[in-house]
């Protein structure tokens, strides 16, 4: 029996790939990428580095700074 639904694994893989793409394009910060992926910033850094993605350190824009601040304040 076939279905039009994607498996949860595929959905997660697509979402993770989208998150990485947004980071590479500079649309989201490292912290926001990690938050979207449900992992730590350090884990995200390791994944991106292993994939050959250059890590941008520090916020690049005021919006990035606000995102980083919001993420930091959410961590308890």
N, C-alpha and C positions, 0 to 999 in steps of 0.2 A: 504494500500500500504506500503510495507516495503522498506527500503533503506539501503545501506551499510554505509552511513554517520552517524557519531556520532553527538549527539546534541552538541551545543556550551557549554552547561552546563557540559556535561560529559567530553569534551575536556579540559575545564578549571579545572575540578576536577582532572583529570589525571595529568595535568601539575602541579597543586598545590601539589599533592601527590609526584610527582617526585622531585619537589623542596625540600620538606621536607625530602625525602629520601636522596638527595644529601647532605643536611645539616647534617643529622644524621651520614652519612658516613664520614663526614669531607671533602667532595669534594668542598663545597662552604662555604663561611662565612655567618654569620647572616645577614650582610648588603646585600650581593648578593642574599640571599634567599628572603629577603624582597623586593628587587628590582624586582626580577623575578616574585614575586607574586603581585606586584603593591600595596604594603602596606608599612607602616612605620616599622622601626626596632622594635619599641615598640609594635606595633600590632603583629608582627611576634613572638616576645618574649612571649607575652601573649598566643598566639595560641600554641606555642611549649611547654610552661610550663603547660598549661591545658592538653596537650597530654602526659605529663610525660617525655618530652625530656629534657635532661640536657643541659643547655645553656652554650656554650663556650664563655667566655669573652675575648676579645682581639684576635688579629691575632695569628694563630698557626704556620704559615710559612711565608716566605718572599712573596710568591704568595698571601697569605691571606692579608698581609699588603698592597700590591699593589692594590688588589681588594678593600679593605676598603678605601684607599686613593682616588682611582678613583671614588668610590661612593660618598665620602664626597665632592670631588671637583665638582661633577655634581649637587649637591644640592645648590640651590641659594635662 
